[in-house]
Amino acid sequence: MVLLSGGSTPTTVTVSDWAKVITDVTAQFSITQIVSVMSAIIVAGIGFVFLWWGARKAYRAIMSAVRKGKTGF
């Protein structure tokens, strides 16, 4: 990859230039942390699906009772 900086001479970026960044990123995150975040996201998603399902079921039950006149008031 060739980058042009302010002047007219191109600068070549090599893998060794990225070595510090790659080392810092891999030191910051571990497989355990990544797996735990992904599992938390999956569990939260499942929770939202069940919440949505329950809300729809409750809404349908209430609207069915109102339409049939069985509200109990």
C-alpha positions in Angstrom: 0.0 0.0 0.0 1.4 3.4 -0.9 0.3 6.5 1.0 1.1 10.0 -0.1 1.9 12.4 2.7 1.9 16.2 2.2 5.0 16.0 -0.1 5.4 14.2 -3.4 7.4 11.2 -2.1 5.3 8.1 -1.5 5.6 6.2 1.8 5.3 2.4 1.9 3.4 0.9 4.8 4.6 -2.6 5.8 3.5 -5.3 8.2 6.1 -4.1 10.7 4.4 -0.7 10.9 1.2 -2.5 12.0 3.0 -4.8 14.5 2.5 -2.5 17.5 -1.2 -2.0 16.7 -1.8 -5.7 16.3 0.1 -6.5 19.5 -1.8 -3.9 21.5 -5.2 -5.1 20.2 -4.4 -8.8 20.8 -3.2 -8.0 24.3 -6.4 -6.0 25.1 -8.9 -8.7 24.0 -8.9 -12.4 24.8 -10.9 -15.2 23.4 -12.7 -15.6 26.8 -13.8 -11.9 26.7 -15.0 -12.2 23.1 -17.0 -15.4 23.8 -18.5 -13.9 26.9 -19.6 -10.7 25.1 -21.1 -12.8 22.2 -23.0 -15.0 24.6 -24.3 -12.0 26.5 -25.6 -10.6 23.2 -27.2 -13.9 22.2 -28.9 -14.3 25.6 -30.2 -10.7 25.5 -31.5 -11.3 22.0 -33.4 -14.4 23.1 -34.8 -12.5 26.0 -36.1 -9.8 23.7 -37.7 -12.4 21.5 -39.5 -13.9 24.4 -40.5 -10.4 25.7 -41.9 -9.6 22.2 -43.7 -12.9 22.0 -45.2 -12.4 25.5 -46.3 -8.8 24.8 -48.0 -9.9 21.6 -49.8 -12.8 23.4 -51.0 -10.5 26.2 -52.2 -7.8 23.7 -54.1 -10.4 21.7 -55.7 -11.9 24.9 -56.7 -8.4 26.1 -58.1 -7.4 22.8 -60.0 -10.7 22.4 -61.5 -10.2 25.9 -62.5 -6.6 25.0 -64.1 -7.6 21.8 -66.1 -10.4 23.4 -67.1 -8.1 26.3 -65.4 -10.2 29.0 -63.3 -7.5 30.5 -64.6 -8.0 34.1 -65.2 -4.4 34.8 
